């Protein structure tokens, strides 16, 4: 009887250890505002659901990806274009849907599962002051091209990298069939582009779609109606082994992903970068507002 009791106790202890390990989740994040918000939000959310969460944000992109492939990070938010181009060396131009499906398939072979993508796409974009865009009737990049070709004098601010990239400024002009002279384009650091556009030193500036300065400075992002820019849709990526051990995790993270889009991420980023709220407060208030905490 004693032997049976001891055996049952051992089984119970083993089960409890297995359950505890299944509920341990390491959440990673990159070293910029948007990623820090997401890793903090995910940590708070999963902690509220009863997981034992270890937040390891602030990593470089390549290091973070390697840590996940090596099993040191269970979950983090990645951009489809980053995985496609940087981690899988695919240069083929694909639609957003094709990009997601391709990285989902390629990364599955590496033991990684892409969950449902959000509607947040942190890609390159061209922006104008909202009032100026409305006054000129420019809502899309095709509208912008038409305005330039009709003789409207517009000035542009771009970062130096985009100006020189093989998939940057010149191919963009070719894709939309317009031409802007060198004298109408100023090349500068990314941060200065936002300042120049805010101060109306230029008419059009290169931005990142979810940057918090877009709503803060009343910028209007022109629609890339011909799909020139690569898709950088934001989605949670989880080690497949972690999902197997935590079968409810996929739906739980999909619930969070469904709440995110460009406007939401830009607002959250602005609260940190412009309004100087803490990342922890911004993450917590968002979760509470959406009944996830």
C-alpha positions as CSV (number, residue, x, y, z in Angstrom):
1,X,0.0,0.0,0.0
2,X,2.9,2.3,0.9
3,X,4.5,1.5,-2.5
4,X,1.3,2.4,-4.3
5,X,0.9,5.6,-2.4
6,X,4.5,6.6,-3.2
7,X,4.0,5.8,-6.9
8,X,0.8,7.8,-7.0
9,X,2.5,10.7,-5.3
10,X,5.4,10.6,-7.8
11,X,2.9,10.6,-10.7
12,X,1.1,13.6,-9.3
13,X,4.4,15.5,-8.8
14,X,5.5,14.7,-12.3
15,X,2.2,15.9,-13.7
16,X,2.4,19.2,-11.7
17,X,6.0,19.8,-12.9
18,X,4.9,19.1,-16.5
19,X,2.0,21.5,-16.2
20,X,4.2,24.2,-14.7
21,X,6.7,23.8,-17.5
22,X,4.0,24.0,-20.1
23,X,2.8,27.3,-18.6
24,X,6.3,28.9,-18.7
25,X,6.5,31.3,-21.6
26,X,9.5,33.5,-22.6
27,X,8.4,36.6,-24.5
28,X,11.0,38.4,-26.6
29,X,11.0,41.8,-28.2
30,X,13.2,44.0,-30.3
31,X,14.9,47.3,-29.2
32,X,12.5,50.0,-30.3
33,X,9.3,51.4,-29.0
34,X,6.7,49.4,-30.9
35,X,8.3,46.1,-30.0
36,X,8.8,47.1,-26.4
37,X,5.1,48.0,-26.2
38,X,4.1,44.6,-27.7
39,X,6.4,42.5,-25.5
40,X,5.2,44.3,-22.4
41,X,1.6,44.0,-23.5
42,X,2.0,40.3,-24.2
43,X,3.7,39.7,-20.9
44,X,1.0,41.4,-18.9
45,X,-1.7,39.7,-20.9
46,X,-0.3,36.2,-20.5
47,X,0.5,36.8,-16.9
48,X,-3.1,37.7,-16.3
49,X,-4.1,34.4,-18.0
50,X,-2.0,32.5,-15.5
51,X,1.2,31.8,-17.4
52,X,4.6,32.2,-15.8
53,X,6.1,34.8,-18.2
54,X,9.7,35.9,-18.6
55,X,10.0,39.1,-20.6
56,X,13.2,39.4,-22.6
57,X,12.7,42.4,-24.7
58,X,15.3,44.8,-26.1
59,X,17.1,42.4,-28.4
60,X,18.5,43.1,-31.9
61,X,16.4,41.6,-34.7
62,X,18.8,38.9,-35.8
63,X,19.8,37.9,-32.3
64,X,16.1,37.6,-31.3
65,X,15.3,35.4,-34.2
66,X,18.3,33.2,-33.5
67,X,17.2,32.9,-29.9
68,X,13.8,31.7,-30.9
69,X,15.1,29.2,-33.3
70,X,17.4,27.9,-30.6
71,X,14.5,27.6,-28.1
72,X,15.6,30.4,-25.8
73,X,12.6,32.6,-26.8
74,X,9.1,31.1,-27.1
75,X,7.1,34.0,-28.5
76,X,7.6,37.4,-30.1
77,X,6.0,39.7,-32.6
78,X,7.6,39.7,-36.0
79,X,7.0,41.4,-39.4
80,X,6.3,39.3,-42.4
81,X,8.7,41.2,-44.7
82,X,11.5,40.9,-42.2
83,X,11.2,37.1,-42.1
84,X,10.8,36.9,-45.9
85,X,13.7,39.1,-46.9
86,X,16.1,38.9,-43.9
87,X,15.6,35.3,-42.6
88,X,14.6,33.4,-45.7
89,X,16.4,35.4,-48.4
90,X,13.4,35.8,-50.6
91,X,13.6,38.8,-52.9
92,X,10.5,38.0,-55.0
93,X,7.8,40.7,-54.8
94,X,4.7,39.2,-53.2
95,X,1.3,40.4,-52.1
96,X,0.7,40.8,-48.4
97,X,-1.3,37.5,-48.4
98,X,1.4,35.7,-50.4
99,X,4.1,37.1,-48.1
100,X,2.3,35.8,-45.0
101,X,1.7,32.4,-46.5
102,X,5.3,32.0,-47.7
103,X,6.9,32.9,-44.3
104,X,4.4,30.7,-42.6
105,X,5.4,27.7,-44.7
106,X,9.2,28.4,-44.6
107,X,9.3,29.1,-40.9
108,X,7.2,26.0,-40.1
109,X,10.1,24.0,-41.3
110,X,12.2,25.6,-38.6
111,X,9.8,24.8,-35.8
112,X,8.1,28.2,-35.8
113,X,4.4,28.9,-36.2
114,X,3.0,32.2,-37.4
115,X,-0.3,32.9,-35.8
116,X,-3.0,35.2,-37.2
117,X,-1.6,38.4,-38.6
118,X,-2.8,41.7,-37.3
119,X,-3.9,44.6,-39.6
120,X,-0.8,46.5,-38.5
121,X,1.7,46.9,-41.3
122,X,4.9,48.8,-40.4
123,X,6.1,49.3,-43.9
124,X,7.5,52.3,-45.7
125,X,5.0,54.9,-46.7
126,X,4.8,58.5,-48.1
127,X,2.9,61.0,-46.0
128,X,1.7,64.6,-46.3
129,X,0.1,67.0,-43.9
130,X,-3.6,65.9,-43.7
131,X,-4.9,69.4,-44.6
132,X,-2.5,69.7,-47.5
133,X,-3.4,66.3,-48.9
134,X,-7.1,67.1,-48.7
135,X,-6.6,70.5,-50.3
136,X,-4.7,68.9,-53.2
137,X,-7.0,65.9,-53.5
138,X,-4.2,63.5,-53.0
139,X,-5.2,60.2,-51.2
140,X,-3.1,57.6,-53.0
141,X,0.4,57.3,-54.5
142,X,-1.4,57.3,-57.9
143,X,-2.9,60.7,-57.0
144,X,0.5,61.9,-56.1
145,X,2.0,60.8,-59.4
146,X,-0.9,62.4,-61.3
147,X,-0.3,65.7,-59.4
148,X,3.5,65.7,-60.2
149,X,2.8,64.8,-63.8
150,X,0.2,67.7,-64.0
151,X,3.0,70.1,-63.0
152,X,2.3,70.6,-59.3
153,X,5.4,71.7,-57.5
154,X,6.0,69.3,-54.6
155,X,9.1,68.8,-52.5
156,X,10.1,65.5,-50.9
157,X,12.1,64.4,-47.9
158,X,13.6,60.9,-47.8
159,X,16.1,59.1,-45.7
160,X,19.4,58.4,-47.5
161,X,18.9,54.6,-47.5
162,X,15.6,54.7,-49.2
163,X,16.8,57.1,-51.8
164,X,19.6,54.8,-52.8
165,X,18.0,51.4,-52.4
166,X,17.4,49.2,-55.4
167,X,13.8,48.8,-54.3
168,X,13.5,52.4,-53.1
169,X,12.9,55.8,-54.6
170,X,13.7,55.3,-58.3
171,X,11.8,52.0,-58.6
172,X,8.9,53.7,-56.8
173,X,8.8,56.5,-59.4
174,X,9.0,53.9,-62.2
175,X,6.2,51.9,-60.7
176,X,3.9,54.9,-60.5
177,X,5.2,56.5,-63.7
178,X,6.3,59.9,-62.4
179,X,9.6,61.8,-62.2
180,X,10.9,64.2,-59.6
181,X,14.1,66.2,-60.1
182,X,17.0,65.8,-57.7
183,X,16.5,69.5,-56.6
184,X,13.1,68.6,-55.3
185,X,14.3,65.8,-53.0
186,X,16.1,66.3,-49.7
187,X,18.0,63.4,-48.2
188,X,18.3,63.3,-44.4
189,X,18.1,61.1,-41.3
190,X,14.7,59.5,-40.7
191,X,14.0,61.6,-37.6
192,X,14.7,64.8,-39.6
193,X,12.2,63.7,-42.3
194,X,9.4,63.9,-39.7
195,X,10.5,67.3,-38.5
196,X,10.8,68.7,-42.0
197,X,7.3,67.5,-42.9
198,X,5.9,68.8,-39.5
199,X,7.5,72.2,-40.1
200,X,6.2,72.3,-43.7
201,X,9.8,72.5,-45.0
202,X,8.7,69.8,-47.5
203,X,5.4,68.6,-48.9
204,X,5.9,64.9,-48.8
205,X,8.0,62.7,-46.5
206,X,9.0,59.1,-46.2
207,X,7.6,57.5,-43.0
208,X,7.0,54.2,-41.3
209,X,3.3,53.3,-41.3
210,X,2.9,52.7,-37.6
211,X,5.1,55.5,-36.3
212,X,3.5,57.5,-33.5
213,X,4.5,60.8,-35.0
214,X,2.0,60.3,-37.8
215,X,-1.1,61.0,-35.7
216,X,0.8,63.3,-33.4
217,X,1.8,65.6,-36.3
218,X,-1.4,65.2,-38.2
219,X,0.2,63.4,-41.2
220,X,-1.9,61.6,-43.8
221,X,-0.4,58.3,-45.1
222,X,-0.9,58.0,-48.9
223,X,-2.4,54.6,-49.9
224,X,0.0,52.4,-51.8
225,X,-2.7,51.5,-54.3
226,X,-0.4,49.6,-56.6
227,X,1.2,47.6,-53.8
228,X,4.8,48.8,-54.4
229,X,6.0,48.6,-50.8
230,X,6.8,45.2,-49.3
231,X,4.3,43.9,-46.7
232,X,5.5,44.1,-43.1
233,X,2.4,42.8,-41.4
234,X,2.8,42.3,-37.6
235,X,2.0,38.9,-36.2
236,X,2.8,36.7,-33.2
237,X,5.3,34.0,-33.9
238,X,5.6,31.0,-31.5
239,X,7.7,28.0,-31.3
240,X,5.6,25.0,-32.4
241,X,6.7,23.0,-29.4
242,X,5.4,25.8,-27.1
243,X,2.0,25.7,-28.8
244,X,1.9,21.9,-28.5
245,X,2.4,22.3,-24.7
246,X,-0.1,25.2,-24.5
247,X,-3.0,24.4,-26.8
248,X,-5.0,27.5,-25.8
249,X,-2.2,29.9,-26.5
250,X,-2.8,30.3,-30.2
251,X,-6.4,31.5,-29.8
252,X,-5.4,33.7,-26.9
253,X,-2.7,35.5,-29.0
254,X,-5.0,35.6,-32.0
255,X,-7.5,37.5,-29.9
256,X,-4.8,40.1,-29.1
257,X,-3.6,40.3,-32.7
258,X,-7.1,41.0,-33.9
259,X,-7.1,44.3,-32.0
260,X,-4.1,45.8,-33.7
261,X,-3.9,47.9,-36.8
262,X,-1.9,50.8,-38.2
263,X,-3.9,53.5,-36.4
264,X,-3.9,51.7,-33.1
265,X,-0.1,51.0,-33.1
266,X,0.6,54.6,-34.2
267,X,-1.5,55.9,-31.3
268,X,0.2,53.6,-28.8
269,X,3.7,54.5,-30.1
270,X,2.8,58.2,-29.9
271,X,1.7,57.9,-26.2
272,X,5.3,56.7,-25.5
273,X,7.4,58.7,-27.9
274,X,5.4,61.9,-28.0
275,X,3.4,62.1,-24.8
276,X,6.1,60.3,-22.7
277,X,3.9,57.8,-21.0
278,X,5.6,54.7,-19.7
279,X,5.5,51.6,-21.8
280,X,4.0,49.6,-18.9
281,X,1.1,52.1,-18.4
282,X,0.3,52.2,-22.2
283,X,0.3,48.4,-22.4
284,X,-1.9,48.0,-19.3
285,X,-4.4,50.6,-20.3
286,X,-4.8,49.1,-23.8
287,X,-5.4,45.6,-22.3
288,X,-7.9,46.9,-19.8
289,X,-9.8,49.0,-22.4
290,X,-10.2,45.8,-24.4
291,X,-11.2,43.6,-21.5
292,X,-8.0,41.5,-21.7
293,X,-6.8,42.3,-18.3
